[in-house]
Amino acid sequence: QPRRLAGTILAYAKNIDHLENLGAAVTKMVRRHVETGVKAEHYPYVAEALLPAIRDVVGAEVATDDVLAAWGEAYWMLADILIAAEAE
């Protein structure tokens, strides 16, 4: 799960300037989250696990505090999109 989560955030970060490329993936995630009962209040728990997972995957020399802060910001941007879509 940590690699999957980190991979998802990496794909999101790579397309941050072209969010239209992620439409199908976001739709799939929303559907899966709704089916499995993911709620808005779960996202902070994921955020707590995310940064250590990223550091584990890419290594501490690459995942500096500044890099992790940027990844955390990207996570919350995506989380806000998902939360809004899941509420619909």
C-alpha positions as a printed NumPy array, in Angstrom:
array([[  0.   ,   0.   ,   0.   ],
       [  2.764,   2.57 ,   0.731],
       [  4.279,   2.079,  -2.75 ],
       [  0.834,   2.317,  -4.36 ],
       [  0.048,   5.526,  -2.493],
       [  3.437,   7.038,  -3.288],
       [  3.031,   6.049,  -6.943],
       [ -0.367,   7.702,  -7.097],
       [  0.936,  10.92 ,  -5.606],
       [  3.959,  10.833,  -7.935],
       [  1.7  ,  10.46 , -10.992],
       [ -0.39 ,  13.344,  -9.7  ],
       [  2.692,  15.494,  -9.101],
       [  4.038,  14.742, -12.592],
       [  0.742,  15.971, -14.053],
       [  0.143,  18.885, -11.688],
       [  0.188,  21.304, -14.641],
       [ -2.001,  19.011, -16.76 ],
       [ -4.727,  17.782, -14.426],
       [ -6.898,  16.912, -17.417],
       [ -4.592,  13.911, -17.923],
       [ -5.772,  12.489, -14.604],
       [ -9.529,  12.532, -15.165],
       [ -9.933,   8.782, -15.654],
       [ -7.648,   7.932, -12.74 ],
       [ -9.456,  10.342, -10.405],
       [-12.837,   8.941, -11.465],
       [-11.601,   5.418, -10.721],
       [-10.245,   6.453,  -7.303],
       [-13.489,   8.23 ,  -6.407],
       [-15.536,   5.179,  -7.356],
       [-13.265,   2.865,  -5.344],
       [-13.306,   5.2  ,  -2.343],
       [-17.106,   5.453,  -2.374],
       [-17.446,   1.67 ,  -2.707],
       [-15.08 ,   1.021,   0.194],
       [-16.499,   3.71 ,   2.475],
       [-13.616,   6.185,   2.48 ],
       [-14.717,   9.367,   4.25 ],
       [-13.292,  12.874,   4.388],
       [-12.101,  12.317,   7.946],
       [ -9.852,   9.468,   6.752],
       [ -7.634,  11.727,   4.65 ],
       [ -5.582,  13.155,   7.55 ],
       [ -4.618,   9.599,   8.538],
       [ -3.424,   8.923,   5.019],
       [ -1.48 ,  12.174,   5.077],
       [  0.29 ,  11.038,   8.27 ],
       [  1.403,   7.845,   6.51 ],
       [  2.159,   9.442,   3.167],
       [  5.313,  11.402,   3.866],
       [  7.15 ,   8.541,   5.607],
       [  6.088,   6.25 ,   2.742],
       [  7.505,   8.662,   0.183],
       [ 10.743,   8.947,   2.151],
       [ 10.955,   5.136,   2.347],
       [ 10.376,   4.745,  -1.398],
       [ 12.669,   7.45 ,  -2.759],
       [ 15.173,   7.713,   0.097],
       [ 15.987,  10.399,   2.637],
       [ 18.615,  12.031,   0.434],
       [ 15.961,  12.789,  -2.194],
       [ 12.982,  13.242,   0.127],
       [ 14.259,  16.276,   2.005],
       [ 11.953,  18.2  ,   4.318],
       [ 11.271,  20.748,   1.545],
       [ 10.465,  18.008,  -0.954],
       [  8.161,  16.265,   1.521],
       [  6.4  ,  19.547,   2.274],
       [  5.726,  19.983,  -1.456],
       [  4.452,  16.402,  -1.723],
       [  2.216,  17.018,   1.27 ],
       [  0.791,  20.088,  -0.437],
       [  0.181,  18.066,  -3.605],
       [ -1.533,  15.367,  -1.535],
       [ -3.954,  17.86 ,   0.001],
       [ -4.743,  19.365,  -3.397],
       [ -5.653,  15.886,  -4.661],
       [ -7.46 ,  15.018,  -1.432],
       [ -9.618,  18.13 ,  -1.776],
       [-10.557,  17.086,  -5.325],
       [-11.406,  13.559,  -4.167],
       [-13.341,  14.7  ,  -1.1  ],
       [-15.485,  17.034,  -3.202],
       [-16.138,  14.368,  -5.848],
       [-16.907,  11.704,  -3.243],
       [-19.403,  14.013,  -1.545],
       [-21.37 ,  14.182,  -4.792]])
